[in-house]
Amino acid sequence: MPTPSEGRTGSKERDGRKGDRHLALATFVTCSVLAVQSAEPLRVSALARAVRPGELVVLEIAGAEPGASVHVRAFDRDIPAYTTTEGTHRALVGIDLDVKPGTYAAAIDAGGAHAAYDLVVAKRAFRTRTLTVDPAFVTPPESERERIERDAKLLEEVWRSSSPERLWRERFVRPVAEAANSAFGTRSIFNGQPRSAHGGADFLSPAGTAIHAPNAGRIVVARELYFSGNTIVIDHGLGVFSMLAHLSAFDVREGDRVAAGQLVGRVGATGRVTGPHLHCKHGTPPGAPVSAKKRRIWTWYSTCHSSSRL
Ligand SMILES: [Zn+2]
């Protein structure tokens, strides 16, 4: 089932921290390079604002033979690489919220040339917050079980069916102008019951606010789901998705192609919420499908907070 989504009201953050710290950290920095070269001199570098759970690392691979196909494997999954206009290759490596601190090797293969890059994942502590929502969204009634399973299957299929082409070309943009809270990664307790970590950013926009596509892509979901209410999922290609939840209205249909910044819908309070807000997630799928009945291990990024050059 989708990760819980919450609104701005009814939230008690235990340590009382407020505000959007992520914005202050939004500038990408270059991390140290540790590449082991063999036949060809591959040069690997990483761009990330931090190497820790819930973050995105952009691996940049230079020195591959022209036309060589580049493969990247990290965190036990294959990660698609794409070619930049400068002729380098890039792969977007998401660090799941559940990854423990430690050193994880990314393996790069480029037409027979190999390199390894050590991703040193730092510890990240997430807060816990308590929220009160309609009890039907914490322990759904038996009558809704079939529908919830159908929603989960639909999303599993969507995550597995990303376009093999990169559909975005520009920077990711904010879907709304309003600030997001700092709830990303927070462990949530709904009506006294622990639920999975909050895998998105909540933008505190009034109901009716226009929502813009974070980047170009194809609308693969534009329908009502039990937990996330009226939901849009945009496939940006290469396994990169944006999910926009709790909408009051849709301005697109499934199958539509959208441009970066295009109007896609309106902020609302549908699904499991405590008030109007936009819940926004970005993510990439794991290599292997996971049963819809298990808790889905999924990588969602906090990049909704800022525009990100990918
Ligand atoms: Zn949320």
Residues whose N, C-alpha, C, O or C-beta is under 5 A from the ligand:
A	BS01	ZN	P4 S5 E6 G200 A201 D202 H279
